């Protein structure tokens, strides 16, 4: 089974950052998604699979993959019931991934970003460690119980939490600049945006439900 699969979607792709991720040895498979395959083409990186409706892809590049490589292609009609990224996520799961990293899922249209965030629930429910990653943000889902963020391992100085579609009762944060105790986390306020780790670690705890956890940092100047 594959250990980690990287999905390259068609959103914003910071060249230096993406290449640094793709050069990591623990990557087992790469799935190019629609316009994300153009990034791979220009950097001479051959993906293991290609997924998409090709509605935003340069036709010459699409023909290159179709006619001059043996890369398996899952091509879909643009009129379909799931986003290209969701289809790629489901493919990665059938390939046996234990970890899933999605690049190019941010930037551009906010509706695409939100669809991608919601799609994290698919691998999350299957027990797969899945994250959306770019040079400033790491987004993942956490479930009931305790989640510990260590300052030395944090992706950035800030973290934010949002419920995924439901109120979260008895929600607590300890070790943070802005702690909470037995709070009701609701999907219609911004109370839990841009918190910070105060000491060595933060503990986020709640009994049941699903929460979006974002670890963030400012853009480098």
C-alpha positions as CSV (number, residue, x, y, z in Angstrom):
1,X,0.0,0.0,0.0
2,X,1.1,3.6,-0.6
3,X,2.2,5.5,2.4
4,X,1.6,9.1,1.2
5,X,-0.1,10.4,-1.9
6,X,0.2,14.0,-3.1
7,X,-2.5,15.6,-5.1
8,X,-1.6,18.6,-7.3
9,X,-4.8,20.5,-7.9
10,X,-5.3,23.5,-10.2
11,X,-5.3,26.4,-7.6
12,X,-2.4,28.5,-6.6
13,X,0.9,26.7,-6.7
14,X,4.0,28.4,-5.3
15,X,6.8,26.9,-7.4
16,X,9.5,26.8,-4.8
17,X,7.2,25.4,-2.1
18,X,5.5,22.8,-4.2
19,X,8.8,21.5,-5.5
20,X,10.2,21.2,-2.0
21,X,7.2,19.1,-1.0
22,X,7.4,16.9,-4.1
23,X,11.1,16.2,-3.5
24,X,10.4,14.6,-0.1
25,X,11.3,10.9,-0.1
26,X,8.1,9.8,1.7
27,X,5.9,10.6,-1.3
28,X,4.8,7.4,-3.0
29,X,2.4,8.6,-5.6
30,X,1.5,11.9,-7.3
31,X,-1.9,12.6,-8.8
32,X,-2.2,15.5,-11.2
33,X,-5.6,17.2,-11.2
34,X,-6.8,19.1,-14.2
35,X,-4.7,22.3,-14.4
36,X,-2.3,21.0,-11.8
37,X,-1.0,18.7,-14.5
38,X,0.4,21.8,-16.3
39,X,2.6,22.5,-13.3
40,X,3.9,18.9,-13.4
41,X,4.4,19.1,-17.2
42,X,6.5,22.3,-17.0
43,X,8.7,20.9,-14.3
44,X,9.1,17.5,-16.1
45,X,7.5,15.6,-13.2
46,X,5.5,12.5,-14.4
47,X,2.5,11.8,-12.2
48,X,1.2,8.4,-11.4
49,X,-2.3,9.3,-12.3
50,X,-4.2,12.2,-13.9
51,X,-7.7,13.1,-13.0
52,X,-10.0,15.8,-14.3
53,X,-12.4,17.2,-16.9
54,X,-9.6,19.0,-18.7
55,X,-11.8,22.1,-19.1
56,X,-9.0,24.5,-18.0
57,X,-6.0,22.6,-19.4
58,X,-3.8,23.6,-22.4
59,X,-4.9,21.2,-25.1
60,X,-1.3,20.5,-26.2
61,X,-0.4,19.5,-22.7
62,X,-3.5,17.3,-22.4
63,X,-2.6,15.6,-25.7
64,X,1.0,15.1,-24.5
65,X,-0.3,13.0,-21.6
66,X,-2.8,11.2,-23.7
67,X,-0.6,10.3,-26.6
68,X,3.0,10.4,-25.4
69,X,2.9,8.9,-21.9
70,X,1.5,5.8,-20.3
71,X,0.1,7.7,-17.3
72,X,-3.4,6.4,-16.5
73,X,-5.9,9.1,-17.1
74,X,-9.3,9.4,-15.5
75,X,-11.1,11.9,-17.7
76,X,-14.6,13.1,-16.9
77,X,-17.4,15.1,-18.4
78,X,-17.3,18.7,-17.0
79,X,-21.0,18.1,-16.1
80,X,-20.5,15.8,-13.1
81,X,-21.6,15.5,-9.5
82,X,-18.1,16.0,-7.8
83,X,-15.2,18.3,-8.1
84,X,-12.0,17.1,-9.8
85,X,-10.2,17.3,-6.4
86,X,-12.9,15.2,-4.7
87,X,-12.5,12.6,-7.5
88,X,-8.8,12.6,-7.0
89,X,-9.2,12.1,-3.2
90,X,-11.4,9.1,-3.8
91,X,-8.9,7.7,-6.2
92,X,-6.1,8.1,-3.7
93,X,-8.2,6.2,-1.1
94,X,-8.7,3.3,-3.5
95,X,-4.9,3.3,-4.0
96,X,-4.5,2.6,-0.3
97,X,-3.0,5.9,0.9
98,X,-2.5,6.3,4.6
99,X,-1.5,10.0,4.3
100,X,-2.9,12.4,1.8
101,X,-1.5,15.9,1.0
102,X,-3.4,18.2,-1.3
103,X,-1.5,21.1,-3.0
104,X,-3.1,23.7,-5.2
105,X,-6.3,23.5,-3.3
106,X,-6.2,27.2,-2.2
107,X,-6.0,30.5,-4.0
108,X,-8.3,31.7,-6.7
109,X,-12.0,31.1,-6.3
110,X,-13.3,30.8,-2.8
111,X,-16.0,28.3,-3.8
112,X,-13.3,25.9,-5.0
113,X,-11.4,26.4,-1.7
114,X,-14.5,25.7,0.4
115,X,-15.4,22.6,-1.6
116,X,-11.9,21.3,-1.1
117,X,-12.0,21.9,2.7
118,X,-15.4,20.1,2.9
119,X,-13.9,17.2,0.8
120,X,-11.4,16.6,3.6
121,X,-14.3,14.9,5.5
122,X,-14.1,12.0,3.0
123,X,-10.7,10.7,4.0
124,X,-11.1,11.9,7.6
125,X,-14.1,9.6,8.1
126,X,-12.0,6.7,6.7
127,X,-9.2,7.4,9.2
128,X,-6.8,8.8,6.7
129,X,-4.5,11.7,7.7
130,X,-5.4,14.3,5.0
131,X,-4.2,17.9,4.8
132,X,-4.5,20.9,2.5
133,X,-1.2,22.6,2.3
134,X,0.3,25.8,0.8
135,X,3.2,28.0,1.8
136,X,1.1,29.8,4.4
137,X,-1.6,27.4,5.5
138,X,-2.1,23.8,6.8
139,X,-5.7,22.8,7.0
140,X,-7.0,19.5,8.4
141,X,-10.0,18.1,10.3
142,X,-10.0,16.9,13.9
143,X,-12.5,14.8,15.8
144,X,-13.7,14.5,19.3
145,X,-11.1,13.9,22.0
146,X,-7.8,15.8,22.5
147,X,-5.5,17.3,19.9
148,X,-2.2,18.6,21.0
149,X,-0.3,21.3,19.0
150,X,3.4,21.6,20.0
151,X,5.0,25.0,19.4
152,X,8.2,23.6,18.0
153,X,6.2,21.6,15.4
154,X,3.6,24.2,14.6
155,X,3.2,25.2,10.9
156,X,2.9,28.8,11.8
157,X,2.4,31.1,14.9
158,X,-1.4,31.2,14.5
159,X,-4.2,28.6,14.7
160,X,-7.9,28.9,14.1
161,X,-10.8,26.5,14.6
162,X,-14.2,26.3,13.0
163,X,-17.0,23.7,13.3
164,X,-17.8,21.7,10.2
165,X,-21.5,22.3,9.9
166,X,-22.6,21.8,13.5
167,X,-22.3,23.3,16.9
168,X,-19.6,21.8,19.1
169,X,-20.4,21.6,22.8
170,X,-17.9,21.5,25.7
171,X,-15.2,22.9,23.5
172,X,-12.0,23.8,25.3
173,X,-8.6,25.2,24.5
174,X,-5.7,25.3,27.0
175,X,-2.2,26.6,26.7
176,X,-3.2,29.3,24.2
177,X,-3.1,33.1,24.3
178,X,-6.9,33.0,24.2
179,X,-8.1,29.9,26.2
180,X,-11.6,28.6,26.3
181,X,-13.4,26.3,28.7
182,X,-16.6,24.3,27.9
183,X,-17.5,26.7,25.1
184,X,-20.2,26.2,22.5
185,X,-18.3,26.5,19.2
186,X,-20.8,27.8,16.5
187,X,-20.5,28.1,12.7
188,X,-21.5,31.7,12.7
189,X,-18.9,33.7,14.6
190,X,-15.2,34.4,14.4
191,X,-14.3,34.0,18.0
192,X,-11.7,31.3,17.4
193,X,-9.7,33.0,14.6
194,X,-6.0,33.7,15.0
195,X,-5.2,32.2,18.3
196,X,-1.6,31.6,19.4
197,X,0.3,29.0,21.4
198,X,1.3,30.6,24.6
199,X,3.7,28.0,26.1
200,X,5.2,24.8,24.7
201,X,1.9,23.3,23.5
202,X,-1.9,23.8,23.1
203,X,-4.5,21.2,23.8
204,X,-7.8,21.4,21.9
205,X,-10.5,19.1,23.4
206,X,-14.2,18.4,22.8
207,X,-16.3,15.2,23.2
208,X,-17.9,14.8,19.7
209,X,-18.2,16.4,16.3
210,X,-15.8,17.6,13.6
211,X,-13.7,20.7,13.7
212,X,-11.6,22.4,11.0
213,X,-8.2,23.2,12.3
214,X,-6.0,25.8,10.4
215,X,-2.4,26.5,11.2
216,X,-1.3,29.7,9.5
217,X,1.5,32.1,9.0
218,X,1.9,35.4,7.3
219,X,3.3,35.7,3.7
220,X,7.1,36.2,3.6
221,X,8.1,39.6,2.5
